[in-house]
Amino acid sequence: MFSARSILNTAQRRAFSVSAQQNFKVTVLGAAGGIGQPLSLLMKTNKLVTDLALYDIRGAPGVAADISHINTKSSVNGYAPSPEGLKSALSGAEVVLIPAGVPRKPGMSRDDLFNTNASIVRDLAKAAADFAPKAKILIISNPVNSTVPITAEVFKSKGVYDPKRLFGVTTLDIVRASRFISEIKSTDPANEAVTVIGGHSGVTIVPLLSQSNHSEISGEARDKLVNRIQFGGDEVVQAKEGAGSATLSMAYAGARMADSILRAANGEKNVVECTFVESPLYKDQGIDFFSSKVTLGPEGVAKIHEVGKVNEYEQGLLDACIADLAKNITKGQKFVKENP
C-alpha cells in the first residue's frame, strides 16, 4: 500500500515543504539605502521569512512601516540607530544581510570605497558577532573582496568565527553573465547558467564561458562579453550620472542569495550558488577567500566545488584574478589589525 506522502505530485510536495517550513528571522543592516530598500522589499515577499528586522543610521522605521503593509505573513520591525536597536535587530537572526555603505560614483573603483565602507562593515560585524554569532552573514558592501576578510577577522577576534557561515554576495556577476549571454544568443536568460569564479571586482571576476551552454563564443565577441561581465557595474554608474550605482539589480541578486541560504536551512537539497567564501582552492597561492560553486546546507557551506577544467584564455583571466585578489584580501585583513 502506498502512503499518502508517496503519491503527492510535485506541486503538492512543494506546498507541503513550504507549509512545513521553519520560522526564519532575516536582518538587513543598511535597510534604508539604495540597495537596502529594494532588498528589504524583496525579503518581505519571501515565504521563508517570518520576521524581518531592518536597521540603518536613519530611516529604517519608515521603511519598515511602508513595507509592513505588503500582504505577506512576515512581521516587519524597523530599528532606530542605537546599541539597543542594533541588538534587537540582530538577536535570533538566521540570516544577516549587510548592504550598508556608500555607493560608487563615476570614476570610482570598488577599492576607492574602501576607507569608508571598511569602517562601516567592521562596526556592523562587531555587532553581528556579539548578538548573532550563529547567523549566516551575507556581505554585500563593497569592496566584497576586502569586506569579507574584514568580517572574518572581526569574528575571529570575538572567538565566534565559523567559515561555513560567512558569504560574500557575488550573485550579481552570475545574474549579469546569464543576462548578457542571452542577449547575444537570443535565449531565455533563465536557461543560461554561467559559472563565475574569483572575486567581485574588475579583473577578479572570471566568467567560465567554456563551462556554459555557449562554449563556442570566441574572439572579439568573447572578449567584449567577458569585459562587460567584469565591468558591468560601470555601465550603471555612468548611466546614473553620479546618482548611484547598481542598487536594484544588486538587491535582486542579494535576495536570490538569501533565498538560497534560507531554502538550504529549511532542508532543501542540492542548493548551489557561486559565492565568495573561505576556500581551500587557492590557499597554496596565498588566497584565503575565493568565489566558486558552493553547495549550501543547514549550517551554511556544505561543499566547495572545484573550479573544473578551464581553457587557456580562462587560465589567463584566473592568473590576473589571483594577483589582484591576494592584494584585496590582505588589505581587508590588515585594516582590522591596524584598526581593531
N, C-alpha and C positions, 0 to 999 in steps of 0.2 A: 504494500500500500504506500502511495506517495504521501509525503507530508504536505501540509498547506504551503509551507515555505518553498518546497522544492518545485512547485508548479507556478510560482509567481513569474509573470513576464518581466521583461527588462524595466518597463516603466513602473510597474508595481514594486520591484526591488529597489529602484531609485527612491520612490516615495517612502518605502519602509526605512531606508538608510537615513533619509532626511528626518523622518519622524523620530528615529532613534538617536538623533544627534546629541552630542554633549552640549553643555552650556559654555560658550566661549566669550570671554571679555577681550576686546581689542582696544588698544590705546593709541591715539595719534598725537605725537608731540610736534607741535608746529601746525596745528589744525586750522588756523585762520589764514594761512599763507596761500600763495598761488597754487602750490601742489596740495597743501593740506585741506583746503575746502572741497575741491572735487574728489579727493581721496576719501574724505570723511563721508561725502555723499554716496560714493560707491560702496563703502563698507556698510553704510546704513541699509543698503539694498541686499546685502549678502545674508542668505538664510542661516548661515552658520554662526553669525554674530548675534548674541543675545544682549550684550552690554557693550555700548560704545562710549569710550571716555575720550574727551577732547581737551587738549591743553595747549596754551600758547601764551606769549608775553602780553598779548592783547587780543580781544575779540572772540575767544573760544566760547564763552557762554552764549553769545549771539549766534554763532554758527550752530551750536547745539540746539538752541531754541528753534532755529529755522528748519534744520533737517529732522528734528524730532516730530514734525507734523507729517512726515512721509509715512504712509500706511504699511509699514512692516513692523514685525513684532519686537525688534530690539529696542531697549531703552537707551536714551542718549543723555549724557551729562557733560556739561562744559565747566571747566575749572579756571578760575582767575589765577594769575601768577602769584604763587606763594608756596613756601615749603609744604604747607598742609595740603594745598591744592594739588601739587605735584605728587605727593604721597598717595592721595586718594585716587588720582587718575591712574597711577601705576599699579596699585595693590591688587593682586589677583588676576593680572592680565595674562592671557595665553600668548598674545602677540602684541609687540610694541613696534609701531611704525614711526620712524624718525625722518620726516622731510624738512625739519627746521633748518633755517639758514638763509643766506642772501642769494638771490638768483644771479646768473651770469648776465653781463651786459655786452654789447658789441665790442669785439676785440679782446675780450677776456677768455682765457682758458680756464679749465676746471682748477688748475693749480693756482690761478690767480685768486681763487676764492678761499684758499687755504687758511690764511691767517684769521679771518673772521669765523668761518664755519668750523674750524678745528676747535676753537674755544667753546662754541655752542654745543657741538657734539660731545666734547669731553664732559661738560657740566651735566648734560642730559644723561649721558652714560653713567655718571656717578649716581644720579637719582635712580636710574633703572637697576643698577647693581644693588642699591640699598633696598628698594621697595618691590622689585620684580625680578629677582635673581634667576628664577626658573623660566622666565618668559623667553619666547623666540624673539630676538631683536632683529628688525629689518631696517638696515641703514639705507636711506635714500639721499641724504645730504651729501652734496659733492664737496671735494673730490672723493668719491667712494673708495678709490684705490688707497687713500690715506685715512679716511674717516673710519673705515672698518678696523684697521690696525689700531687706531686711537681707542676705539671702543674695547677692543680685546685687551689692550694694556690697562685700561681703567678697571675692567672686570678682574684681571689678574691681580691688580693692586688691592682689590677688595676680597680676594680669595674665593671668588664665585665664578670664575671663567669656565665655561663649557663650550668648546669649539663647535659642538653639534647644534648650538642654539644661536649662533651669530651669522647673519647673512648680509651681504651687500647686494642690493637690488640692481641687477644688470638687465632685467627683463625688457627694458625699453630697447636695448640693442637687438634682442631676438624679435620683438614686435616690429621694429623698423625693417629688419632684414627680410622677414616674411612679406611685409607690405611692398617693399621696394622691388623684390624679385618678382612678385606677382604683377607689378606694373609693367615690367619688361616682358614677361611671358604671357600676359593677359589671362591670368589664372585667378582663382579664388585664394586670397591670402590665408584663409582658414585651412587650406590644404597644403600650405607650404611650411615645412619645418626646416629652419636653418640653424644649425648649431653655431653659437658664437662664444668663443672662449677668451681667456686672458683677463683683461681688466675692464674699466668702464670710462676710458677717455682716449680719444685720438688713436694713436698707433697701438695702444694696448688692447684695442678691440679687434679681435681676429675672427672674421666670419669663415667658416669652413664650407665653402661652396661645393667642394668636391664631395661632401657628405650629404648634400641637399638633393632635391629632385632634379636639379638642373646643373649637373657637374660639367656639362658641355660648355657653359659660359666661359669665354676665354678672351684674351687680348684686351683691346681697349674697353670693350663692354664690361669685362670683369673688373678692370682697374677702376672704372667710373663707379661701378656698383659698390665695390669694397670701400672706396673713398667716401661714398655717400653714407654707407652704414657707419663708418668710423667718425664722420664729422657731420652727421645729420642734424645734430643739435645746433650747429651753426646756422643752418637754414632758418630755424625758428627764431633764434636770437636776432638775426638780421631782419627777418620779416616783421618782427615786433618792434623794430626801430627803437631799441632801448627800453621798451616797456616790460621786458621779462624774457624768460627762456621757456623751455619745453615744460609746461605745467600740466596741461590737460592730458597729453599723451603719457607723461610720467606718472600722473595719478592713475591712469588706466593700467599701466604696467605694474605699479606698486600694488594696486588692488588685485591684479591677477596673481602676483606672487603671494600675497597674503591669503588669497583664496586657496591656493595650492597647499600652503602651510597648514591651513585650517582643515582642509579635506584629509590630509595625511594624519593630522592629530585626531580626526574623527574616525580613523580606521580604514580609510580608503587605501587600496594598494596601488602600486605602480604609478605613483605621482612623481613626475620628473620635471625639473626645471634647471636651466643654466643659472648659476648663482655664484657669487664671489665669497668663498669660504676659506677657512684654514685648510690647506690641502697638501698632501704629500707629493703631488705630481711633479713639482719642480723644486722641491726642497734642496736637492743637491746643487741647484744653481742659485741658492740664496733667496728663493721665492717662497715666503711663508703662506701667502694667500693667492688664490687663483680661481678664476671662474671656469667652470666646466659643467657638464651634465651631472646633476645630483639627484639621486632618489631620496625622497622625503619620507619620514616616518613619524610616529607619535612623539619621538624625542627630538625631532629636527632632522639633521643629516643622518640618513641611514646608509648610503653608499655613494662614494665619489667615483665617477666613471673615468676610465682612461680617455685620453684625447682621441685615440684611434689613429688610423692611417691618414696622413696629410701629404699633399703633393709638394713639389719643390717650391712653388710660388708661396704656398701657405707656410712652409717652413721658414721662408724669409720673413714673412709677417710675424711669425711666432718669435723669431730671434730678435726682431725690433721691439716687440711687446715686452719680452723678458728684460731687456736692457732698461726700458723706461719704468716698468712695473717695480723692479727692485728699488729704484730711487724713490718712487711714490710710497712704497710700504715703509721703507726706512725713515722717510720724512715724518710719517704719522707716528711711528714708534718713538722717534727722537723727540717729537713735540711733547709727548706725555712725560717723558723722563725729565725734560727741561722745564716743563710747566705742569707739575702734578696737581 
